C-alpha cells in the first residue's frame, strides 16, 4: 500500500463498545472507508484511533459511520 502524504490521526471516544465483536465490527467497517489507512480500537479506554487522509476529517464521514453502526461519539 502506498503511503498517503496528507495522513492525519483522529481519536474518538465512543460509547457503546462492549467487547471483541464491537471492536471487530468497527475496525472492519472503518478500514473500508475511502481515505482510511488504519483503525485501532481500544476497548479499555473506549477510544478509536483512525489514521486517514486529512480530507476525511472535514467531511464528518467517520463520525457518521460510527453513529450509523449504533455508537455514540462522546466529547
Secondary structure, DSSP 4 states (H G I P E B T S, - for coil): -PPPTTEEEEEEEEE---SHHHHHHHHHHHHTSTTEEEEEEETTTTEEEEEEEHHHHHHTHHHHHHHHTTPEEE-
